[in-house]
Amino acid sequence: MGTKDRGFMMKFSLLSISLVLTSAYAISPALPAMVSAFPEQSRANVELLSTIPSFSVMVMVLASGFIAKKIGEKTTVVLGLAIAAVFGIVPFFTENFWVIMGSRICLGIGFGLINSLAVSLIGEFFSGDKKATLMGFRSSFESLGQSLMTLVAGFLLVFSWKGTFLVYLIAVPILVLFMVFVHKPHTQPVAEGEAPVTSAKQKINAPILLIAGFLFIAVVAYIGITVRFSSIVSTNGLGSMEQSSRILSVMTFCGMLMGFVFGAINKVLKQYTLTVGIVLMAVGSILVYSSQSFIVLSIGALLAGIAYPVMVAYTFNKISDVCAPDSSTLSTAVVLVGCNLGAFLAPYGLKLSSAIMGSDSLTVPFLLYAIVLLLIAVGYTLFAVKSQKQSA
């Protein structure tokens, strides 16, 4: 592809595939209604409908490189978008819980085919400052997509909880844009003799495992707020499901804004950027736990929305610095697995936390999350201070 083919529409079409990647949680405003619609299912099982796509995403992230090598990267993205478009709207046509669960797993397969390619394709088409800029925009597109789709899902609640699943029709125009404006990169498919997506020489070291473990905890806390927010509002009589949808949309919109300004923040805070992000998430969790009004609950959620992209951007930016030599691809995949495993298990994290705290309150898990996050913040800060002294 020549430079002339890399204009605005090509860049927009390439970035637009990231709009759907975090949209599994767009149905969160409908969860209270779905809990009522499926009284034979536990709350954790119903909440799992929001996060189960993360399980299949986790599996497909590891397999997508092999698939892309066989059928080509563009074809893999097209296949992923088509699967997401078809299975995303299946729940609109049925009230069978297990059919809905199956369709959500298939939705995750579609997202998983796209996930890592949404990042790697930018690196294949662009380099230098333009690549860095588009990587930042890609992160913001993820948050923008989740924000807009959560907002639209809230409006579709007017018809029924099933109406929220129509938001996945957005995959259709994205599919058309990608097919028309994004051509095959020169490196596609990978020829014999070239370095495969997962080289046998790649390995995982302790820092990568620590990053994956930390992001698992961070995602459990963040997705926990996303999944549980509407239920807290409706159960405690703090507001309506439409209001919940709007706050969840603003929450992810905050994430989009933080993606744009992360570079500037990181220049100022440097190694303490992560500490600030963790503390903000902990404070947000405490506010959610102690909330007695819609305003306090919303402030807690918005703080989490600001903190989460800071933590994710900082840790992903560190992968290439701390991973084993020539192991960035495998290291990124492992970290993505940690993220998606955290998202998948978030409903059961809420259930387990309630059991540990000895309370069935919808907000009590967030007190435990805050305590764990603050302990991590202290530990990381001590490590950062020690590292700074050693390098001085």
PEPEDA-V706011 format. One record per backbone hydrogen bond with DSSP energy under -0.5 kcal/mol. NH is the residue of the N-H (numbers start at 0). CO is the residue of the C=O. E is the energy in kcal/mol with one decimal. If there is no record, write none. Layout:
BEGIN
nh/co/e
NH/CO/E
NH/CO/E
END
This chain:
BEGIN
nh/co/e
4/1/-1.3
5/2/-1.8
10/6/-2.3
11/7/-3.1
12/8/-2.5
13/9/-2.3
14/10/-2.6
15/11/-2.3
16/12/-0.7
16/13/-0.6
17/14/-1.9
18/15/-1.7
19/16/-0.7
20/17/-0.6
22/19/-1.6
24/21/-0.8
25/22/-1.8
26/23/-0.7
27/24/-1.9
28/25/-0.6
29/26/-1.9
30/27/-1.7
33/29/-2.1
34/30/-2.5
35/31/-1.5
36/32/-1.7
37/33/-1.5
38/35/-0.6
40/37/-1.9
45/41/-2.0
46/42/-2.9
47/43/-1.5
48/44/-0.6
48/45/-1.4
49/46/-1.4
50/46/-0.8
51/47/-3.1
53/50/-1.9
54/51/-1.4
55/51/-1.0
56/52/-2.3
57/53/-2.2
58/54/-1.6
59/55/-2.6
60/56/-2.4
61/57/-0.8
61/58/-0.5
62/58/-1.1
63/59/-2.8
64/60/-0.5
66/62/-2.2
67/63/-3.0
68/64/-1.7
69/65/-1.3
70/66/-2.7
71/67/-2.0
75/71/-1.8
76/72/-2.2
77/73/-2.5
78/74/-2.6
79/75/-2.3
80/76/-2.6
81/77/-2.2
82/78/-2.4
83/79/-2.3
84/80/-2.4
85/81/-2.2
86/82/-2.5
87/83/-1.7
88/84/-0.7
88/85/-0.5
91/88/-1.5
92/89/-2.1
93/90/-0.9
96/94/-0.7
99/95/-2.2
100/96/-2.4
101/97/-2.2
102/98/-2.3
103/99/-2.0
104/100/-1.8
105/101/-2.1
106/102/-2.1
107/103/-1.8
108/104/-1.5
109/105/-1.9
110/106/-2.2
111/107/-2.9
112/108/-1.8
113/109/-0.9
113/110/-0.6
114/110/-2.5
115/111/-0.6
117/113/-2.2
118/114/-0.6
118/115/-0.7
119/115/-2.6
120/116/-2.5
121/118/-0.5
122/118/-1.2
123/119/-1.3
124/120/-1.8
125/121/-2.4
129/126/-0.8
130/126/-1.1
131/127/-2.1
132/128/-2.7
133/129/-2.3
134/130/-2.2
135/131/-1.9
136/132/-2.2
137/133/-2.6
138/134/-1.8
139/135/-1.8
140/136/-2.6
141/137/-1.8
142/138/-1.6
143/139/-2.9
144/140/-2.8
145/141/-2.2
146/142/-2.6
147/143/-2.9
148/144/-2.5
149/145/-2.1
150/146/-2.0
151/147/-2.7
152/148/-2.4
153/149/-1.7
154/150/-1.6
155/151/-2.3
156/152/-0.8
156/153/-0.5
157/154/-1.5
158/155/-1.5
159/155/-1.3
162/159/-0.7
163/160/-0.9
164/161/-1.4
165/162/-1.6
166/163/-1.5
167/164/-1.4
168/165/-1.9
169/166/-1.7
170/167/-1.6
171/168/-1.8
172/168/-0.6
173/169/-1.5
174/170/-2.1
175/171/-2.0
176/172/-2.5
177/173/-2.5
178/174/-2.2
179/175/-2.0
180/176/-2.7
181/177/-1.7
182/180/-0.7
187/184/-1.7
193/190/-1.9
198/196/-0.6
201/198/-1.3
208/204/-1.7
209/205/-2.4
210/206/-2.3
211/207/-2.7
212/208/-2.4
213/209/-2.8
214/210/-2.8
215/211/-1.8
216/212/-1.7
217/213/-2.6
218/214/-2.8
219/215/-2.1
220/216/-2.1
221/217/-2.5
222/218/-3.1
223/219/-1.5
224/220/-1.6
225/221/-2.0
226/222/-3.2
227/223/-2.3
228/224/-2.0
231/227/-2.3
232/228/-2.2
233/229/-2.6
234/230/-2.8
235/231/-2.0
236/233/-0.7
237/232/-2.7
238/232/-0.8
243/239/-2.0
244/240/-2.3
245/241/-1.9
246/242/-2.1
247/243/-2.6
248/244/-2.0
249/245/-2.4
250/246/-2.7
251/247/-1.7
252/248/-1.9
253/249/-2.3
254/250/-1.0
255/251/-1.6
256/252/-2.1
257/253/-2.3
258/254/-1.6
259/255/-1.2
260/256/-1.5
261/257/-1.2
264/260/-2.1
265/261/-3.0
266/262/-1.6
267/263/-1.2
268/264/-2.8
269/265/-2.2
271/268/-2.1
272/269/-1.9
275/271/-2.1
276/272/-2.1
277/273/-2.7
278/274/-2.5
279/275/-2.3
280/276/-2.0
281/277/-2.4
282/278/-2.7
283/279/-2.5
284/280/-2.2
285/281/-2.2
286/282/-2.3
287/283/-2.1
288/284/-2.4
289/285/-2.4
290/286/-0.8
290/287/-0.6
296/292/-2.1
297/293/-2.3
298/294/-2.4
299/295/-2.2
300/296/-2.1
301/297/-2.6
302/298/-2.4
303/299/-1.8
304/300/-2.1
305/301/-1.6
306/302/-2.6
307/303/-2.6
308/304/-0.6
309/305/-0.7
310/306/-2.1
311/307/-2.5
312/308/-2.7
313/309/-2.1
314/310/-2.2
315/311/-2.6
316/312/-1.9
317/313/-0.9
318/314/-0.7
318/315/-0.7
319/315/-0.5
320/317/-0.7
321/317/-1.9
322/318/-2.0
326/323/-1.5
330/326/-2.5
331/327/-2.5
332/328/-2.0
333/329/-2.3
334/330/-2.2
335/331/-2.5
336/332/-2.0
337/333/-2.0
338/334/-2.2
339/335/-2.7
340/336/-2.6
341/337/-1.9
342/338/-2.0
343/339/-2.5
344/340/-2.2
345/341/-0.6
345/342/-0.7
348/344/-2.2
349/345/-2.1
350/346/-1.7
351/347/-2.7
352/348/-2.4
353/349/-2.0
354/350/-1.7
355/351/-2.5
356/352/-2.4
357/353/-0.8
358/353/-2.2
365/362/-1.4
366/363/-1.3
367/363/-1.1
368/364/-2.1
369/365/-1.8
370/366/-2.0
371/367/-2.3
372/368/-2.6
373/369/-2.4
374/370/-2.0
375/371/-2.1
376/372/-2.5
377/373/-2.2
378/374/-2.3
379/375/-2.9
380/376/-2.2
381/377/-2.2
382/378/-1.8
383/379/-2.7
384/380/-2.6
385/381/-2.2
386/382/-2.4
387/383/-2.1
388/384/-2.0
389/385/-1.9
390/386/-1.7
391/387/-0.9
END
